[in-house]
Amino acid sequence: MAVVDKQVRTKSLRKIQGTVISNKMDKTVVVEASRLVRHPKYGKYYKVYKKYKAHDEKNSCGMGDIVEVIECRPISKDKRFGLLRIVERAKRAEIEDAVAV
């Protein structure tokens, strides 16, 4: 969270809410965010998924947690977001069942 606190900018920063799909790296989580997109010709809505790497200073996120990340300065080649807050913790029993399948 230290990366998020230090920034001072005038433009609005992107906030993205998504699910943690990996926390195997040190101080890094991979967050998958989905959005609805309308097909230009047929008008049907479908989900588009994108993965973001975010900085987690305290390694506090777990698999399946719903988190909010915010845009920040580049921390590494792929990391451009910092962890803002954990919206909802995942139930560990659900994750163990998903991994076993």
N, C-alpha and C positions, 0 to 999 in steps of 0.2 A: 504494500500500500504506500510505501514511501515514494515510489516513482510518481504516483498519482497526486500526492499532496504537494509536490514541489513545482508542478507546472503552473505557469501563469501565461495565458494566451487570451487574445481578444476574439478569435473566431470560435464558433461552437464546436465542441468535441463530440465525436460519435460515441453513443452509448449503445451497446449491444447486449441483449439477454440471450443466453443459450445454456446448453447442458454440457457439463464436463464429460468428455469421452476418454480422456487420458490424463493421468497425473504421474506418469512414470519418470519424467525428467525432473531434475532438481530445480525448484523455484519456477517451474513452468507448468501450465496446464493447457490442454487443447480443448477449446470450446466450440461446439457445433451449434450454429444458429440457422434457423430456417425462416423463410419468408414466402409469402404467396405471390405468384406471378401470373398474370393473365396472358393466355396465348393470343398473339396478335390477330390470327385469322379466325380461330374457332371460339374464342372467348372463354374457354374453360380455364379454371384456376388450378395450378399445380404448385407443389412445394419445391423450392430450390434450397439446397443445403450448402453451407460454406463453413470451413474450419478456420479458426483463429487461434494463434498461440498467444497466451497472455502471461504476464509476470505475476507470480504468486510468491511474495517475499517470505511469508511464514509457512509455506507448504500446508495451508489450512484446508484446501479443497480436496474433496474425495470424488471418486467416480460417481456419476449420476446426479451430482449437485447442480441445482439451477443457480447460475451466477450472472452478475452484470459486470461487464468489462467496459473500460473507457479508453479512448484513443490517447496515446502518449508518444513521447519521443522514441525513435528506434533504439531498442535495447540490444538486439542482435540482428542477424540476417532476416529472420522471419518474425520476430516479436515486435509488434507495434501497439500492443494493448497492455493495460495493467488491470489487475483485479480491483473492482470498485467495492463490491459487496457480495455476500452469499445470500441469495434470495430465499432458497429453500434447501435444506439438507436432504440427501437421499436416504431412503431406508436401506440399510445394509443387507437385509434378507432378500430384497428384490434384486439387488446387484449380484449376489451370490448365485441366485437362480438363473439369471441371464448369462453369467459366465459359464455355468455348468452346461448349458444347452448348446 
